Amino acid sequence: MISSDHSPHQNQPVLAAGEKLDKAQAAMLMVHGRGASAQDILSLSTELDIPGFAYLAPQAAAGTWYPYRFLEPVEVNEPWLSSALRQLEKVTDIIQQAGIPAERTILLGFSQGACLAVEFAARNAQRYGGVVALSGGLIGAQVDASQYPANLAGTPVFLGCSDVDPHIPQQRVKETAQALQTLGGDVSYKFYKGMGHTVNQDELDHVREMMIPLVKEQNNNR
């Protein structure tokens, strides 16, 4: 049962993989989906396997960031949604305090975690190393770019989704892409014919392409 207090995700753990933060050149904040775990999403780090990256994954209370569909009005998913966004803010603060700036940090999520990751990026827009939503979109009954006041300043953004995903309408992915582009993101999206609600190799290849310049740039500056 999800806690009904104002901070249901408070005191949940943050798991890590890859390089130690104080040794890493770049970081990835990884956000798991509904009914999954931080350990589940961290398992992608072994497939991405880019040296120099630290991977951090917060855990949702009871495995769920918010109780209802992401297409519901935002207030329906409170207070869980605000608590979840605070958890992502907590992890980005940890990363920055370790000396890794936002422009070398990638936000990545799958499913419910993808929705949360892009919502966090839009509400806290700045130049990130990248934003990746695998089977997800911005949260709420409608998408309105004007409600997000800041600028993504050229942040690379990739949205990947099945063309028949039962949870994520194609239209919401397109609306999310348009909103993030309006916010100054360098956005691309791709639909995969007949794919299940999962992550495929082509999506991981897109993520790797986003990751490599962040560590190459650091190596060139040494």
Buried (B, 14 or more C-beta within 10 A) or exposed (E): EBBEEEBBBEEBEBBBBBBEBEEBBBBBBBBBBBEBBBEBBBEBBEEBEBEBBBBBBBBBBBBBBBBEEBBBEBEBBEBBBBBBBBBBEBBBEBBBEBEBBBBBBBBBBBBBBBBBBBBBBBBBBBBBBBBBBBBBBBBBEEBEBEEBEEBBBEBBBBBBBBEBBEBBEBEBBBBBBBBBBBBBBBBEBEBBEEBEBEBEEEBBEBBEEBBEBBBEBBEEEE
